[in-house]
């Protein structure tokens, strides 16, 4: 496995104190685990991927995601299962929607 690490400055997300898992690797799909961090100004991404040579694509996709959403204070662990950038963006957005729904409900 190839492990990639990225950190980005992002607007802090509010009132998130628990973990969320989105997707299931066993189903052949992308999995994302989101965990709160002590530092609320940065977002952290740890990517487990079997594909090499696409670090710059990952960085671009995650930078765009960190710019579109307030994800400061969150760590994202991604098991990509060879997912395309569009699927990665969709699953990350889905994880944020779950976090926001649970913090308001």
Buried (B, 14 or more C-beta within 10 A) or exposed (E): EBEBEBEBEBBBBEEBEEEBEBBEEEEEBBBBBBBBBEEBEBBBBBBBBEBEEBEEEBBEBBBBBBEEBBBBBBBBBBBBBEBEBEBBBBBBBBBBEBBBEEEEE
